[in-house]
Amino acid sequence: MYLYALILALALDFILGDPPVAWHPVRVLGNAAARLEKISRTFPFSPLTQGILFMILCVFSALVPVGFMTVFSGDGLPGILVRGLLIYFALGGTCLARETARVGSALEDGGPEAGRERVAMLVSRDTNSMDEKDVVSAAIETLAENFSDSACATLFYAALGGPVLAWLHRTVNTLDAMVGYKTSEYAQFGRASARFDDLLNLLPARISAVVTALVSPTVGGDVRVTLDCVRASGSALESPNAGYPIAAFAGALRVTLCGPSSYFGEIKEKPYIGSGPRPGAACLRSSLALYWNAYALAGVLALCLAGLMTL
């Protein structure tokens, strides 16, 4: 059942991407989480406990309707359609790639200033002082992380457990994006969501690095060089997972990514990843080709896993 649903979900995501509508389930989830955050902060507990309860409420609110639709849609064609649509809405493989392409177009048409304005829509770091190479690096880093979080991880969990596991991951990943900051406001409240997201992405992040290495020759890269970069720098970042897909993209493209960045007005001394030059605008096109090829391979591997799960 999940195999056919996954085929449908992948076809829809490759063709349509995320529909820009207010009723998109992820947007509905975000709006509901914002309301639940306000409610959770009124609970007479510590911020850490409030954050744990907030995460539980959000996960429960998301998975109950998904589980209900999965169970009661049946095992025939209606069930395939419902499961396929649910997985499709959990996937985010196409949307960010298209947004990254728009960063490249902005750089070509309006220079660094236009690029900074466009990349600011994708990243949480400060963009005002970025030059062209900083803009491109930020876009590629976000693209690499998105490949791990919104493509590989969602496909992996969908293949293992269908819409329910896919939406468990998508829900927790969304909560991490909303409250998983180490600011005074969220350091304690968002800790549970951030740590659970780290746990769920532990294996997919490493799978995404291997998948990226396997397709690296399609953009002039080398499998061994890419894997060497992953081994050398995959654990270099503070996040237990983000460094792996970023190192894979850096190795495949033979460039240097990351480095010190400004977040909320404070410089964060992130290490450099990779051993080549800083990426220019032309590298953004190569990174998108790498992304699409890796996403295609990840889709094939997910279908194989889903097929094995039906045996």
PyMOL commands that set and color helices and strands:
alter all, ss='L'
color gray80, all
select helices_A, chain A and resi 2-16+25-40+47-72+77-90+95-119+132-179+191-200+202-219+223-233+243-253+281-309
alter helices_A, ss='H'
color red, helices_A
select strands_A, chain A and resi 257-258+261-263+266-268+272-273
alter strands_A, ss='S'
color yellow, strands_A
deselect
rebuild
show_as cartoon
